[in-house]
Amino acid sequence: MAHRSFVLFGLLIIFSTIPVNVLAQEIAPYELGGQINVVHVAVPFLTVAPDSRAGAMGDAGIAIRPDVYSMHWNPAKYAFIDNDFGAAFSYTPWLRNLIDDINLAYLSGYKRIDNYQVLAASLTYFSLGEIIFTNMAGEPDGHHNPNEFAIDVAYSRLFSDNFSGGLAFRYIRSDLTGGAYVQGMASRAAWAFAADVSAYYRNDISVSGRAGEIALGMNISNIGNKITYSDDQNAQFIPINLGIGSSLSLDLDPYNSIAVAVDFNKLLVPTPPVYYQDRTDDDGNPVIRAGMDPNVSVPMGMLQSFYDAPGGLREELREIFYSVGLEYWYLNQFAIRGGYYHEHETKGNRKYFTTGIGLKLNVFTLDVAYLVPVYRTNPLANTLRFSLAFDFDALRRTTPEEVF
């Protein structure tokens, strides 16, 4: 592990979840066009694509055909999965161009109960390596291995031949400081309970005599309590997200098939307001110039997120980020994928292309993804991500010589 004599990286993560007063110029809401106003959330690791299949398709996974990774994208898809039992593991290096001991690991699995119901579970573990704490004199003052994880369980049910629904429940824990004092404040691990509500629709179609499938998906994820790392810190929203996606797959001939997917996402979290630079209320708090108070309850924050942007409707639309993905299969054994992810420059400016391949053997499926950023450095830039899925049904039908 790489030892670091400062805690800058860890503190940046912590303080990115602390309310920041946007001390902007005194301008009218409709003039906020080019101003950066990012929506801040705690535990952002929950938004990272854990698998290399959707990761290679620009992070478009809400409505693509079901697989073992559906827990992250849309748990309702499990009801349409072909096999009775499967599991998968995925590994994602993080900031590998700078640090060699930060990574995201993901383990998931599912079990079909009957023709209508499926149970699934997953574990997401984000390790931030090792950090050496120092005191004001720059001397070593202990060390800590910061980490975050989420444990999920989900239930998916088929309601008709074409429609399913899903519920997922999640426990989240984030320990970034190990109880150390940060800027004079006692810190502690943060935790939250959350739930996902999802739906999935699919139907067979025919295009110019070629068989295909159209699908629509929706997932409201991480509906849960706000969290805090200190009793002296205001609790922060976790990344409650509304995702809507569609996909179209088509069999070109007996050997070749293609699929295209489009996802739209929006955080259901209040947008930071713009404050006056020189005005405070009777309690010494800044006065809001444009926008709305973000310190509200979770239900109110979810509702408010649709109309509270200080820049009005134009800014609200800029908070919608989208993904486009393409997947080609040959003989349902070899896949080539590509995609694009777009986030407006005033809302984080994450823009990147993705590519990858997939290889489906008798029992194993191996997926690889690679990300190419457009404008800014990305934690996954120039990094290979790997996912390995295991089909237990195929194992029962396969002799030892046919496993590979």
Protein Blocks (a to p, Z undefined) as FASTA:
>chain_A
ZZdfbfklmmmmmmmmpccddddddddfklmmmpccddddehkllmpcfbfklmmnoopa
klgccdfklmmmommlmmmpmbfbdcddddddehklmpccbccddddddddfblmbccdd
ddddddebjaddddfkopaebdaddddddddddddddfbfkbccddddddddddfknopa
eehiacdddddddddddddddddddeehiacddddddddehiacdddfbfkbccdddddd
ddddddddddfblmbccddddddddddbdcdddddfkbccfkopacdfbdcdfbbcfklm
mmmmmmmcfnljmlmmmmpccdddddddehhlaccddddddddfklnopacddddddddd
fkbccdddddddfkbccfkgoiacddddddfklmmmpcfklmZZ
